[in-house]
């Protein structure tokens, strides 16, 4: 049995945490209910989006790491990247949160 919680429960917890901190969250794409990978896009007032993904660490843990930042001069490229990731893996959950302190928020869900 895995220690990992089902993806749909993790997604719900991320949304509730964002709301409890005065932010807003939404599911951009639903993936596989139990074993899907959860990706988190953070933004603040619709600007400066960053994609966070769980990456394996040397100690065997998996924490969220920023893997892609939105270029304010080419916002379309970030959106296209998310679309490509979704096409590559239809099982992923894509969650977007609009929150004031993204780094602190991500540290809390790690």
Secondary structure, 3 states (H helix, E strand, C coil): CCCCCCHHHHHHHHHHHHHHCCCEEEEEECCCCCCCCEEEEEEECCEEEEEEEEEECCCCCEEEEEEEECCCCCHHHHHHHHHHHHHHCCCCEEEEEECCCHHHHHHHHC
